[in-house]
């Protein structure tokens, strides 16, 4: 992962991010940590794909399943 991406994600640690996955699922959660492969650990996670959000609590996302990461507004 490039250092620019590392810097951007470092700023987002402990902030809520919105993530679109390859399986068309959209989730929202607080970014706890990440690694060079863009594997993410999220807490307070909700699957917001459908009208009624589903609580997923804490998850680990494998980086190759992520299509888009929407960062919080600063």
C-alpha positions in Angstrom: 0.0 0.0 0.0 1.4 3.4 -0.8 2.4 5.8 1.9 -0.2 8.3 0.8 -3.0 5.7 1.5 -1.4 4.9 4.8 -1.4 8.6 5.8 -5.1 9.0 4.8 -6.2 5.9 6.7 -4.1 6.9 9.7 -6.2 10.0 10.0 -9.4 7.9 9.9 -8.5 5.6 12.8 -11.2 5.8 15.4 -13.6 7.6 12.9 -16.6 6.2 11.2 -16.0 5.1 7.5 -18.5 3.9 4.9 -17.4 0.8 2.9 -18.8 -0.8 -0.3 -17.9 -4.4 -0.8 -17.6 -6.6 -3.8 -20.8 -8.5 -2.9 -22.8 -5.2 -3.1 -23.0 -4.9 0.7 -22.5 -1.5 2.2 -21.3 -1.2 5.8 -20.5 1.6 8.2 -18.2 1.3 11.2 -15.4 2.8 13.2 -12.0 2.0 11.8 -9.7 0.5 14.5 -6.7 -0.5 12.5 -5.4 -1.6 9.1 -2.4 -3.3 7.5 -0.4 -3.0 4.2 -2.9 -5.3 2.4 -5.8 -2.9 3.4 -7.3 -5.5 5.7 -9.4 -3.5 8.1 -10.7 -4.0 11.7 -13.9 -2.2 12.3 -16.0 -1.8 15.5 -19.6 -0.6 16.0 -20.4 -2.0 12.5 -23.7 -1.8 10.8 -24.8 -3.4 7.5 -26.7 -0.6 5.9 -27.4 -2.3 2.5 -31.1 -2.6 3.2 -33.6 -0.2 4.9 -33.2 -1.6 8.4 -29.5 -1.6 9.4 -28.1 -4.9 10.9 -25.7 -4.7 13.8 -22.5 -6.6 13.1 -20.5 -5.4 16.2 -16.8 -6.0 15.3 -15.5 -7.4 12.0 -12.3 -7.9 10.1 -12.5 -7.1 6.4 -10.1 -8.7 4.0 -8.7 -6.0 1.7 -9.5 -7.7 -1.6 -13.2 -7.6 -0.8 -13.3 -3.8 -0.6 -14.3 -1.7 -3.5 -14.7 1.7 -2.0 -13.9 3.4 1.3 -15.7 6.6 1.9 -13.8 8.7 4.5 -15.4 11.0 7.1 -15.8 14.7 6.3 -13.1 16.7 8.0 
